[in-house]
């Protein structure tokens, strides 16, 4: 929505009502009762940024012409209509679980088809990457309760739930196939929480049986990233879910704000796992994108492209600054930034190294 926000801010509830604050949604910094010098600096930076972004449009690409698709993350019809009117190349993550979460019974094929038709219609001729039902863990379903689990984040969620309830997956794929044929969008379907090549093959077979031409997988389990060559050989594309990938790589619950430093996508270990997935994708000639929050960080986007990512999906409001970041750097520069980040000792060191090496035309706006 373009409104700056900061979450998990320690001490936020103790700020007296009516206190003026300066909020930086990019850095996550909140300054209580800022002086006018800081306010002026932030306003001037915002004006410079708006001016710089106003001159760019069209498909994402590096300064030497290497294409990097810029896509939107959406959750429903309202998001799709808003994003469809923007300068985007399509949707890199349609979170279909929002269709299910408020329902007390499983939505019918007809009910789902109506929703998917509304999502696809604004993107006729453009890609829409659909994530099949990603329920379980922090997103339980009343009609698909598999019973209590001691650690739901490591339990039967995502594709594992679909394996237990294939009827839910088959109904969803049938509805997606109908809506895709009726709207003309380039619909691609991917499964969440895939861990093995066997799971990828099982999912791809069901997708194609429903007349959908492109099947993919989310790479958010370190095991799948490390064996990406075999996992992606079974499908047409991969998409890195860096939020969960960081959670599982660092053994840190993403719902715990106190562990936010471990969940930082700049953690060199997380970047190493991303690099392994990209190397596996390249080995079998499969495209791999990113649809986690890290795709919307302009500096981290450069690193991801340097690691081999070919598409970036993010909140639509973040696309312009990522487009600018790419346009200022060549592929070779992105690769150099990626190497610097992976060579760093800590997440802070990685960010600092990339910020220092990136072009000042970008960093002066951040």
N, C-alpha and C positions, 0 to 999 in steps of 0.2 A: 504493500500500500504506500510505500515511500515514506513511512513515518519512522524516524529513528527509534530504536528500542534496545534496551539492555535487560538481560534476564539473569537470575541468580545473583543479584547485587547484594552482597552482605551489608546489613545495616540499613537497608532502604526504608524499612518501616519505622525507623527511629528519626527520620528526617522530619522536622516540624512541618505541619500543614501550612501551605502558603509560601514555603521557602523557594526562592528561585534556584534553579539548577541548570547547568550547561551539560547536555547529553550528547555524546559522540557515539553514534550507533556503529561506526566502523571499528573503532578501537575498543569499545566497551567501557569507556571512561565517563564517569559522572563527577562533575565538579559542583560542590555545594556553594551557593552564594558567590558565583564567579565575579571577578572584577571586570570593569569595562574593557580592559586591555585584552583579556581572553575572549570576551564576547565579540569584540571587534575583529580579532584574529580569525575566529571561527566563521564569522559572517563573510569576511574577505575571502577566505579559502573556499567557502561554499560558492561565492560568486565566480571565482576563477574556475572552479570545477564545472559549474554550469556552462560557462563560456566555452571551455575546452570540449565538453561533451556535445555541444550544439552543432559542431561541424562534422560529426561522424554519423554514418548510417550504413545500412546494408549488412551483408554477410560478414561474419567474423573472419579475420585473417591476420597473420603476422606481417611485419613490415616487408618481408620478402615474398609475400603472396601465398604462404602456406595456409590452407583453409582450416578453420576451427569453428565448427558449428556452434552457434550461441542459441540456447534453448531455455524454455521456462519450466519451472516446477509448478504444478497446479494440483488442486484437490477436488474440483467439481465444475459444474456448468458455469457458475458465476465467474470463477477464476479463468475458465477457458475463453469466455466472451471478452473479458478484459484483456487477456494476453493476446488473443487473436487479432486485436486491433493495433498491436504494437509492432515495432520493427524487430521481429524475431524470426528465426528459421523453423520454429515449431516447438514441440513440447518434448522435453527429455525425461520427464517423470510425471505421470498422471497417477496419483495415489488413489487407487480405487477403493481402499478400505473405508473411505468416508461415505461411500454409498451404503456400506453395511453397518457401520458402527452404531447408528441410532435405531436400527431395525430390531424388532423382537423375533421376527421369523426371517428366514432366508428370502431375499428379494427374488422374484420370478425372473425368467428370461425376458419376458416382455417389459417388466419394470426396469431391469438393467439396460435393456436395449434403448429405451427412451432416454435414460441419462447419458449413455455413451454417445448416442446420436447428437445430443446437445453439446457434448464436449468436442466431438470430432468436426462438427459443421464449420466452426470458425477457422479451421485449419485445412480446408480443402487444398490438396496439392502439396501440403507440407507434412512433415513427419510428426507423429504423435506416438511416443513410447509409453506404453501402458505397463504399470506394475500390477500383476495379479494380486489377489487378496493377501495383504501382509498383516494378518491378525495374530493374536497371541501376545504373551509378555505384557507390555503396557497397553495393548489394544485388544482386550477380550471381547468375544462375541457371545451374546446371550444364547444364540441358537447353535453354537459350535463349541460348547464348553467340554473340553476333554478331561476335566477334573483338575484338582489342585496339583501344582508342581513346586518343588522346593526352590527351583531357580528357573522361573519362566523364560528369562532372557536366553537361557541355554537349553530350552525345552522345545516343545512342538509348536513352533511359530513359523510363519511364512510358508514356504513350500512344504514343510513338514506337516503343517495342518492340512494342506491340500492333499497330501498323500493319505492322511487319515480320513478325510472327507472329500474324495474325488468328485462327488456329486456337485459340490460347491464350485470346484474348478471347472468342470465340464459345462455347467450352466453359464458361468461367467464367460468362458471362451466362445460358447455358442452366441451369446448376446454381443460380444465384441465383434465376432465375424459378421453378424447381420448389420450392425451399425457401420462397420468399415465399408461394406459393400454399398451401403446406401448413401454415404457421404463423400467418398472419394478422397479421404485422408489417407496418408501413407502410414498405416497403423502397424506398429511393431510391439510385440508382447514379450515381457520379461518376467522371470520368477524371482522372488526374494528368498534370501537365506539358502542359496544353493551351496552345498559343500563338496560334492563329488561329481565326477564325470557321469556316473550312472544316473544321478538325479537330473543332471542337465539333459541327458538323452531321453529320459522318461517324460520330462516336461516338453521338450521339443516335439516329440511324437504326438502328444495330445494337442499341441498348438496347431500343427499341420493337419491333423485329422479334422479340425474345425475350419479349415480353409483359410487360415491366417498364414501368410507367406514367410514372415520373419519372426523367429524365436530367439530370445536372448536370456541372459541371466544377470542377476545382480552379483557383483563380487564384493561381499561384505564380511565373508568368513576368511580368516587368514589361510586356512587350508585350501580354499578355492583359489586364492591369489597365488599361492606358492605352486599350485598345479594348474595354473590358468591355461597352459598349453593343451592339456587334455580336456579340461572342462569346456573351454571355448571351441574346441574342435567339434563338439556336438551341436553347436548352435551358430547363429549368424552374427552375434555381437555380444559385447559385455558392457556393463555399466558399474562403475565403482561407487558404492555407497559409503562414502568416507566417514559418515557419522558412526555407523555400526562397526565399520572396519577399525576405527580408532578404539572403540569400546572393547572389541574382542582382542585386538593386538595388545592393548595396554592393561587388560583385565580391570577395567574401570567402568562402573555402571554409569551410563550417560544420564541417568536421572539424578545422580548425586552431584550437586553443584560444588561440593567441597573437593571434588576430584577433577575440576575443570582443567587444571594444568596438565594432567595426564591425558585428557581428551583433546588437547590442542592438536589440530591437524598438522601443525608444524613439527610435531615430534619426529625426529629423524627416523626412528624405528617404523613409524607409520608410512613415511615416505619410501623407506626401503621395501615395504610390503606392496605399496602402489607400484613401485618400479618393477618388482617381480611379476606382478599381474600384467603390466604393459609389455614386458619382455615376452611373456607367454603368448599374449595376443598377437604380437608381431611375428612370432615364430610360426603361427598357423594362419596369418593373414586376416585376422579378424579385427574390426574396429572396436575400440574401447573408449568409453566416455566417463564422465564424472557427474553424478547427480546429487552429491552431498553438499552441505553448506560451504565447503572449501572452494567449490567452483565459483562462488560469487566474490571471493577475495581476490582482487586484481593482482596482487603480488604472488599469491599461491597459484592462481590460474596460470601464470607464466611458468612456474615450476612444473605444474602438471603437464602442460604442453611439452616442456622439455623432457619429461619422462616418457612421452609417447601418446598422450591422450588426444583424441581427435574431436571431441565435442565436450561442451561444458553446459550444464543445466543448472539454473539458479532461480531465485526470486526475480521476476521480471524487472524490478526496479534496479537491480544490480547489473543488468546487461550493458548499459552504456559505458560504465567505467571499465568493465572487463574488455569491451570492444576497443576502448582507447589504449589500455595496457598492451593488448596484442599488437595493435597497429604501430606501436613505438619500438617493438623488439622483433628481431629476426629469430628464426628457429635456432640458429647457433647460439644466440644470446640466451634464449630460453633453456637450452641444454646446459649452458655454463651456469646459469642460476640454479638449475636443478642439482648439478654436481656440488655447488657450494652449500646448498641446503642439506644434502645428504652427508656431506663431510662434517657438518657441525656437530657439536657435542650435545647441545640441548635445543629445545624448541625455540627459546629466546635467541640463542645464537644463530639458529637457522634463519629466523625472520630478520634478524639484524644484518646477516650476511647478504641476504637477497635485497633488502631495502638499500643497503649501501652500494650494491652493484647495479641495481636497476636504474633506468634513466630518470634524471631529475624532473623531466617534464611530467612524469607520472607521480613520483614520490612527493613532489611539492604540493600535490593536490590531495594527498591522503592524510 
